[in-house]
C-alpha cells in the first residue's frame, strides 16, 4: 500500500473528501460510483414451486444448513427426491444468488454453479442488468450489508430479514461492470488461496487421525501397527485407577474463584473466556472440585466431536475449580503428553459405550466412577510413551500452523473487501 492510498484512508476516516471522491449521505465514494438500495441491484424470486413435480423433484436442494457461514461454500446437498420434500421451494439457476433469510448473523449466502431449489428459509435472487453476480455476492458477504441485515432481523422473535427490509439496505458500487469484475477477480484469487490453505489444514488433520489410529494397539493386540525404531516390547494394559488418582478435594472456604470449563473443541479454559461471563454462582463454588495444573478432567456432556464426552488436561498453568458433574483425576507413573493424546483417540470410546449407564440424559453420558476408573489404558515403555507424545504434539503444531495461516488469510480477505467494495482502494493502484 503506497503513501497516496494511506493518506486517502486517513482522510476518509476523518470524514474528509479526497480528490476524485464525493460524499453521498454518510458515505464517501469514488466519483464514478453510485449509492443505491438492494432492490436496484437484485430481484428476489417470489413464486414457490412444487418440489414433488418435474423437473424440480430431480434437482439439488439448498437449505441454510448447506451453506458455510462467511464463505459461501455449498456442501452436502441432496436431490429433492432423496429428501422427500413436499412443501413449496424457490427455484434458482447458475445465474442466481441464494441467501439465508433466517439468522442473518450467520452470514450465509452462496452462488450455486447448478440449478436447483432452495428452502423457503432462503431467498433466490437474480442480479439486475449492470450488476455482476459475484460482485453482488461479495457485497452481501461484506460487513456493511451484514450489519444492516442483522439490525433488521432483531425486530422479531426468530432472527429473520423480510423482503421489504432487505430491499432497502443501502449499498455502493462502481457504475462500470468492468470495474466490478476486476474487483471480483482479486477477491476470487484470495478465495482460491484460502481454499488451498483449507485443504492443507484438512490434510494435516487427516494425517493425524491416520497416525492416531495406527499408533495405539487395537483391543485384540498388544502392539500398535506403527512403532518407532528400537521398540519391540509388547505394551501393557493397566486400569486408569492404577495410574491416576481421583481428585476429591473440594473448594472449601473458596480458596479459588476461577471456574474452568472443559470444551471438546478448545480443551480446559476459563469459564469466563468460553461464555464471556461467569456461569457458576460464587456461593456454590465451595462444592466444586479443585483442578490443579496438569490434572485431567472428564466432562460427561456429549457432542458430535466428543460422543462420550471429552477428557482434557489442564495446561493453563494455574489452579481453578470445576463443577462436581465433572470427574477430575491426577495421573502418575505415565507420561502426561502420551496420556493426553491417548484421550484424543477413539480407543477408549468402546469401553465407555459398553459400560455406560442406560437411561441417561440425551446430552450427558452417564458412567459410575468405580467403573470409569476400570478403563484399560495401553501403556508402552516410558521412552516409547515420550516418543509417541512428542510425535503427535508435532502434528498438533502443524495443524495449529495451518489453522493460524488460514485465519490470517480470512482476515486479509475481509480487509480487502472493506477497501475494495467501498472504493477506498481502486483496482490497479
C-alpha positions in Angstrom: 0.0 0.0 0.0 1.6 3.3 -1.1 1.6 6.6 0.7 -1.1 8.1 -1.5 -3.6 5.3 -0.5 -2.6 5.6 3.2 -3.3 9.4 3.1 -6.7 8.8 1.4 -7.7 6.2 4.0 -6.8 8.7 6.8 -8.8 11.5 5.2 -11.9 9.3 4.8 -11.5 8.2 8.4 -11.5 11.9 9.4 -14.6 12.5 7.3 -12.8 14.5 4.7 -13.4 14.0 0.9 -10.2 13.2 -1.0 -9.7 14.3 -4.6 -11.7 12.0 -7.0 -14.3 11.2 -4.4 -17.7 12.6 -3.4 -19.9 12.5 -0.3 -23.2 10.6 -0.7 -25.2 10.6 2.5 -23.0 9.1 5.2 -20.6 7.5 2.6 -17.6 8.9 0.8 -17.2 7.1 -2.5 -15.4 7.5 -5.9 -16.9 9.9 -8.3 -17.6 7.0 -10.8 -19.6 5.1 -8.1 -23.1 5.4 -7.0 -25.2 4.6 -3.9 -28.4 2.7 -4.2 -30.6 0.1 -2.4 -30.6 -3.6 -2.7 -33.8 -3.6 -4.7 -32.0 -1.8 -7.5 -29.3 -4.4 -7.6 -31.2 -7.7 -7.5 -34.7 -9.2 -7.8 -35.9 -11.6 -5.2 -37.9 -14.6 -6.5 -41.5 -14.6 -5.2 -43.0 -17.7 -6.8 -42.8 -21.0 -5.0 -42.5 -24.3 -7.0 -43.8 -27.7 -6.0 -40.7 -30.0 -5.3 -42.8 -33.1 -6.0 -43.2 -32.2 -9.7 -40.9 -32.4 -12.7 -38.3 -31.1 -13.2 -37.8 -30.0 -9.6 -38.0 -33.4 -8.0 -34.7 -34.4 -9.5 -32.9 -31.1 -8.7 -30.4 -30.5 -5.9 -31.8 -28.7 -2.8 -30.0 -26.0 -0.8 -31.1 -25.0 2.7 -29.4 -22.8 5.3 -27.5 -25.8 6.7 -25.9 -26.4 3.3 -24.2 -23.0 3.2 -21.0 -22.3 5.2 -21.1 -19.1 7.1 -18.9 -16.2 6.0 -17.5 -18.1 2.9 -20.4 -19.0 0.6 -19.2 -22.6 0.3 -22.0 -25.1 -0.5 -21.8 -28.6 0.9 -23.7 -31.9 1.4 -26.6 -31.0 -1.0 -29.0 -33.8 -1.9 -31.6 -34.4 -4.5 -35.2 -33.3 -3.7 -36.5 -36.9 -4.2 -33.9 -38.3 -1.8 -35.0 -35.8 0.9 -38.7 -36.4 0.3 -39.6 -32.7 0.2 -43.2 -31.7 -0.2 -43.5 -28.0 0.8 -43.0 -25.1 -1.6 -39.5 -24.1 -2.6 -37.8 -21.4 -4.6 -36.2 -22.2 -7.9 -32.6 -21.0 -8.7 -30.2 -21.5 -11.5 -26.5 -20.9 -12.1 -27.1 -17.1 -12.5 -28.8 -16.8 -9.1 -27.6 -16.0 -5.6 -29.1 -17.9 -2.6 -29.3 -16.1 0.7 -30.5 -17.5 4.1 -33.1 -15.1 5.5 -33.1 -16.7 8.9 -30.4 -15.8 11.4 -28.6 -13.3 9.2 -25.9 -13.1 11.9 -24.6 -16.4 10.4 -23.9 -14.6 7.1 -24.9 -17.4 4.8 -25.0 -16.5 1.1 -23.8 -18.5 -1.9 -23.6 -18.5 -5.7 -24.6 -22.1 -6.9 -23.0 -23.4 -10.1 -26.0 -25.5 -10.8 -29.8 -25.2 -11.0 -32.0 -26.4 -8.1 -34.5 -25.4 -5.5 -33.8 -23.7 -2.1 -35.6 -23.8 1.2 -38.4 -21.3 1.8 -36.0 -20.1 4.6 -33.8 -18.7 1.8 -34.2 -16.1 -0.9 -33.4 -16.8 -4.6 -32.0 -13.6 -6.1 -31.2 -12.6 -9.7 -28.8 -9.7 -10.2 -30.2 -6.8 -12.3 -28.6 -5.7 -15.5 -25.4 -3.9 -15.0 -24.6 -5.8 -11.8 -22.1 -8.6 -11.7 -23.4 -11.6 -9.8 -20.1 -12.3 -8.0 -19.8 -8.6 -7.1 -23.3 -8.6 -5.5 -22.4 -11.9 -3.7 -19.4 -10.2 -2.2 -21.4 -7.2 -1.2 -23.8 -9.5 0.6 -20.9 -11.1 2.5 -19.4 -7.7 3.4 -19.7 -6.1 6.9 -21.9 -3.1 5.9 -24.6 -5.5 4.4 -24.2 -7.9 7.4 -24.6 -5.0 9.9 -27.9 -3.8 8.3 -29.3 -7.3 7.8 -28.6 -8.3 11.5 -30.1 -5.0 12.7 -33.3 -5.6 10.7 -33.6 -9.2 11.9 -33.6 -8.4 15.6 -37.1 -7.0 15.4 -38.7 -10.5 15.5 -38.6 -13.4 17.9 -36.8 -15.6 15.4 -34.0 -13.5 13.8 -35.1 -13.2 10.2 -35.0 -10.5 7.5 -38.0 -9.9 5.4 -38.1 -8.8 1.7 -39.0 -5.2 2.5 -36.1 -4.7 4.9 -33.7 -6.5 2.5 -34.7 -4.3 -0.4 -33.9 -1.0 1.4 -30.4 -2.0 2.6 -28.0 0.8 1.2 -25.1 -0.3 -0.9 -22.4 1.3 -3.0 -20.8 0.0 -6.3 -19.0 1.1 -9.4 -21.1 2.2 -12.4 -18.7 0.2 -14.6 -19.4 -3.5 -14.6 -15.8 -4.0 -15.8 -14.6 -2.4 -12.5 -16.9 -4.7 -10.6 -15.4 -7.7 -12.5 -11.9 -6.6 -11.7 -12.7 -6.3 -8.0 -14.2 -9.8 -8.2 -11.1 -11.2 -9.8 -9.0 -10.0 -6.9 -11.4 -11.4 -4.3 -11.7 -14.7 -6.2 -7.9 -15.1 -6.1 -7.9 -14.6 -2.4 -10.8 -17.1 -2.1 -8.8 -19.6 -4.1 -5.7 -19.2 -1.8 -8.0 -19.7 1.2 -9.4 -22.9 -0.3 -5.9 -24.2 -0.9 -4.9 -23.4 2.7 -8.1 -25.1 4.0 -7.1 -28.2 2.0 -3.6 -28.2 3.7 -5.3 -27.8 7.1 -7.7 -30.7 6.4 -4.9 -32.9 5.1 -2.8 -32.3 8.3 -5.9 -33.2 10.4 -6.4 -36.3 8.3 -2.8 -37.3 8.7 -3.0 -37.0 12.5 -6.2 -39.1 12.6 -4.5 -41.8 10.5 -1.4 -41.9 12.8 -3.6 -41.9 15.9 -5.5 -45.0 14.5 -2.2 -46.9 14.0 0.0 -45.7 16.9 -2.2 -47.2 19.6 -2.8 -51.0 19.6 -6.2 -52.4 18.7 -8.1 -54.1 21.5 -7.1 -57.6 20.4 -3.4 -56.8 20.1 -0.6 -55.8 22.4 1.5 -53.8 19.9 0.5 -51.0 17.6 0.6 -51.2 13.8 3.2 -48.4 13.6 6.1 -48.1 16.1 9.3 -46.2 16.3 12.6 -48.0 15.5 14.2 -49.7 18.5 11.0 -50.6 20.4 9.8 -54.2 20.3 8.4 -55.0 23.7 4.7 -55.6 24.0 2.5 -52.9 25.6 0.9 -53.4 28.9 -2.8 -52.7 29.7 -3.4 -51.1 33.0 -6.6 -49.7 34.6 -6.9 -46.0 34.7 -7.3 -46.2 38.5 -3.8 -47.8 38.7 -2.1 -44.8 37.0 -4.3 -42.0 38.2 -6.0 -40.9 41.5 -9.5 -39.4 41.6 -9.4 -35.8 42.9 -12.0 -35.3 45.6 -10.6 -32.1 47.0 -13.4 -29.6 47.3 -13.0 -25.8 47.2 -13.6 -25.3 50.9 -13.5 -21.7 52.1 -13.5 -20.5 48.5 -9.7 -20.9 48.1 -10.1 -20.5 44.3 -12.8 -18.5 42.4 -11.8 -19.1 38.8 -14.2 -21.7 37.3 -12.9 -23.8 34.4 -15.0 -25.5 31.7 -13.9 -28.5 29.6 -14.6 -27.9 26.0 -14.4 -30.7 23.4 -13.0 -28.2 20.9 -10.9 -25.9 23.0 -9.9 -28.0 26.0 -9.8 -26.7 29.5 -10.3 -23.0 29.7 -11.7 -20.3 31.9 -15.5 -20.3 32.0 -15.4 -16.5 31.6 -13.4 -16.8 28.4 -15.7 -19.5 27.0 -19.1 -18.0 27.8 -18.0 -14.3 28.1 -19.2 -14.3 31.6 -19.2 -16.5 34.8 -21.9 -19.2 34.8 -21.3 -20.6 38.3 -22.5 -18.6 41.3 -20.0 -17.7 43.9 -22.0 -19.3 46.7 -21.8 -22.7 45.0 -18.1 -22.8 44.4 -17.3 -24.3 47.8 -18.8 -27.6 46.4 -16.7 -27.5 43.3 -13.6 -29.8 42.7 -10.2 -28.2 42.7 -8.3 -28.7 39.4 -4.5 -28.1 39.7 -2.1 -27.7 36.8 -1.7 -31.0 34.8 -4.8 -32.6 36.3 -7.1 -34.3 33.8 -10.9 -33.6 33.6 -13.7 -35.6 32.2 -16.8 -33.7 31.0 -19.8 -36.1 30.6 -21.5 -33.6 28.2 -21.6 -35.3 24.7 -21.3 -33.7 21.3 -20.6 -34.6 17.7 -16.9 -34.2 18.3 -17.0 -35.9 21.7 -19.6 -38.7 21.6 -18.8 -40.0 25.1 -17.6 -36.6 26.4 -14.1 -35.1 26.3 -11.2 -35.7 28.6 -8.6 -32.9 28.6 -5.5 -31.9 30.5 -5.2 -28.6 32.5 -2.4 -26.9 30.6 -3.3 -23.4 31.8 -0.5 -23.4 34.4 -2.9 -22.4 37.2 -5.4 -23.8 39.6 -9.2 -23.4 39.3 -12.4 -25.3 40.0 -14.9 -27.3 38.1 -18.5 -28.4 38.6 -19.0 -31.6 40.6 -20.6 -33.0 37.5 -17.1 -33.4 36.1 -14.6 -36.1 37.1 -11.1 -34.9 37.9 -8.1 -37.2 38.1 -4.4 -36.8 38.7 -2.2 -39.2 36.7 1.1 -40.7 38.0 3.7 -43.2 36.6 2.8 -42.2 33.0 3.9 -39.6 30.5 1.3 -36.9 30.6 1.6 -35.9 27.0 1.2 -39.5 25.9 -1.9 -39.8 28.1 -3.3 -36.5 26.7 -3.0 -37.8 23.1 -4.5 -41.2 24.1 -7.7 -39.5 25.2 -7.9 -37.7 21.8 -8.2 -41.0 20.0 -11.3 -43.2 20.0 -9.7 -46.3 21.6 -11.5 -45.7 25.0 -14.9 -44.9 23.5 -15.9 -48.6 23.2 -15.2 -49.1 26.9 -17.4 -46.2 27.7 -20.2 -47.2 25.4 -20.2 -50.8 26.8 -20.1 -49.8 30.4 -22.2 -46.6 30.5 -25.5 -46.5 32.3 -28.7 -46.6 30.3 -31.4 -44.1 30.7 -29.0 -41.2 30.9 -29.9 -37.7 29.7 -29.6 -37.3 25.9 -26.9 -34.6 26.2 -24.9 -36.2 29.0 -23.1 -39.5 29.3 -23.5 -41.5 32.5 -21.0 -43.9 34.0 -20.2 -44.7 37.6 -16.9 -43.5 39.0 -15.8 -47.0 40.1 -16.4 -48.3 36.6 -14.8 -45.3 34.9 -11.5 -46.0 36.7 -11.6 -49.6 35.4 -10.9 -48.2 31.9 -8.0 -50.1 30.3 -5.1 -47.9 29.2 -2.5 -49.3 26.7 1.0 -48.4 28.1 4.4 -48.9 26.4 7.8 -48.3 28.0 8.2 -44.7 29.2 10.7 -43.9 26.5 8.2 -45.0 23.8 5.4 -43.1 25.6 7.5 -39.9 25.2 8.3 -40.6 21.5 4.6 -41.1 20.8 3.7 -38.0 22.7 6.3 -35.8 21.0 5.4 -37.0 17.5 1.7 -36.4 18.0 2.4 -33.0 19.5 4.5 -32.2 16.4 1.4 -33.0 14.3 -0.7 -30.8 16.5 1.8 -27.9 16.0 1.5 -28.5 12.2 -2.3 -28.3 12.4 -2.1 -25.1 14.6 0.3 -23.6 12.0 -2.1 -24.2 9.1 -5.1 -23.0 11.2 -3.3 -19.7 12.0 -2.3 -19.2 8.4 -5.9 -19.8 7.3 -7.2 -17.4 9.9 -4.8 -14.8 8.7 -5.8 -15.3 5.1 -9.5 -14.9 6.0 -8.7 -11.7 7.9 -6.9 -10.4 4.8 -9.9 -11.2 2.7 -12.1 -9.2 5.0 -9.6 -6.3 4.8 -9.6 -6.5 1.0 -13.4 -6.5 0.9 -13.5 -3.4 3.2 -11.1 -1.5 1.0 -12.3 -2.7 -2.5 -16.0 -2.8 -2.0 -16.1 0.7 -0.6 -13.9 2.2 -3.3 -11.3 3.3 -0.7 -8.7 1.4 -2.8 -9.2 1.3 -6.6 -8.1 -1.7 -8.7 -4.8 -1.0 -10.4 -3.5 1.5 -7.9 
